[in-house]
Every structure is written in structure tokens, then in C-alpha cells.
């Protein structure tokens, strides 16, 4: 009888836990992001915003915003200083140009590689795709959003705009964030990923 009681209790708490997790995000990625933001040790939020934080606001998940892009590597691309929201300059180069179709339109975006990441054991295959679109300044952060990618083995790469996130300076101006190059403009509303954050 005791064993049955424990099984019932375990099932009850597991169900409650699942319900609790379900309200923090629609996908595993959203839940992960919300967990990072609500944890004081990892959150970029200011204390006053963290105190009332209940979760980031995301567009509903939409599989049409997951695209397979062809990439053209640019091994001879020169290093340059990408401007940031502070006086810091981020040393970057164009790793490849990604071409893909989204909502019936063709787009080409630069994928960047950071010099600092290349020298890091954990991030030496890390790529950076910043972009701006027609939701900026309204539904999403005015300065554009970012995507994290990894160096692919072949000449195609999956781009999931549902994982588009805000620069950290959207939450706290103490952070130094690369400014999205104008060339990485997607001329439509990318209604996927994280939305504008409302500060308190």
C-alpha cells in the first residue's frame, strides 16, 4: 500500500511539474531560455525586471520559419571590426553567405565568425547570424535579433528563426552587443523567435 501511495504522489508531482514547465515555453528552446532568464546567476535582467519576470514573450512556433540554406564559404574574407552598442569593437569576418527561400522570397544573409570564438575550445565552430526584419521596433527589438549556428559539414545549413533571440543590451544597457549590419535585412515580417521585452 505504501508503494502505491508513493507512486500516486510521484505521478501527481510529475504532472504538476510538467504543467509548470508547460507555461514557461511552447518548445524546449523557449523553456531553456526562460530558465536562463529567471536564474539570478545567469540572467541578463536588471534586478527590478528579474523580480517580476514570468517569461519571455515569443512568437508562436512556426515550422515554416525553419529553412534549409545553401552556403557559399568565403575563406578569403578579411577580418573587420564590427561596431557594437559600446566603444568595443568585435573582430569578425564573413564565414559564408547563406541563400534560402522564406515565405516565397529569396534571401541572402552573411554568416559571421568571430576571431575570439575561433580561439575558444568550446566555441571554435560557432557562427553568428544577426538579422533585421520588418517586425523590428514594433513586435521585436528595434536593433534586430541574432541566431547561433555551428559550422556545417557540407554546403547546407538549417536556419531556425524560431530560435531568434534579442541582443543582451535589449535587457540591460551594460552589455556590449554587435550592431546588425544593414546588409542582413530580411524584407518581411519574421514572426518567429523572441519578441520585444517590456522593461519595468
ABEGO torsion letter per residue (X at the ends): XAAAAAAAAAAAAAAAAAAAAAAAEABAAAAAAAAAAABAAABABBAAAAAABAEBBBBBBBAAABBBBBBBBBAABBBBBBBBABABBBBBBBABBBBBBBGGBBBBBBBBBBAAAAABAAAAABBBBBBBBAABGBABBAAEBBBBBBBBABABBBBBAAABBBBAAAABAABBBBBBBAABBBBBBBBBEBBBBBBX
